[in-house]
């Protein structure tokens, strides 16, 4: 009897989620969602587990989130997986984080291919261990003909460095006569950023209760709607992404107008 009640509860909960998903799809969904996945360490600490256990749990949530985002018709999902500042963490943690793309893609790449997802990356490739880069590049190559959702990993990414590099390349192109400084505008400057092929995010989500950007997409987030939650990333569930989008759909975006 108890099992029957549990089953009924699960079914009714999942049908509610299903209804909310169908409702969301009736309105414009954010085309590009960016997520600062924070709180893995605290999640592990609460369970007296090593920090890397939190990152492992966080990796599984990446899979669930990707699947739902794709189902909702989101065109691009950018996930902040490792910042240019994260090298300061203990060696074993950095090594573990650098193994996650291989583990994730080793397990899930066939499903991503089947779901028509395109894997991409922003960030500095040069400092990545060769095994990490190999996994990402293989996934990019194997999904390059897909035309569904872009799953964009921000890996060894830092926004200030990205902007500074763009400025240097703009100056160089001005000197070489490739571009005219007077014709430089926001659109043409954007094409010098690592996100040149992507629209700016419509929605930014940050988990774990921290209310800051941590050097993430500073230029690209100029007009983005923000949604913060206390939930730690490994606890981030379908319900939370749905909630974030429901809130987004109720907001009025004015882009500086009235
Ligand atoms: C921040 O939490 C999280 C990270 C620096 C790593 C995020 C990585 C994942 C969620 C897995 C990525 C998966 C793939 C496939 C690349 P924190 O460790 O700073 O948490 P804390 O603030 O609670 O210590």
Boltz pocket constraint, residues with backbone or C-beta under 6 A from the ligand:
constraints:
  - pocket:
      binder: B
      contacts: [[A, 37], [A, 38], [A, 39], [A, 40], [A, 41], [A, 42], [A, 43], [A, 54], [A, 55], [A, 58], [A, 59], [A, 62], [A, 80], [A, 81], [A, 82], [A, 83], [A, 86], [A, 97], [A, 100], [A, 101], [A, 104], [A, 105], [A, 153], [A, 208], [A, 233]]
      max_distance: 6.0
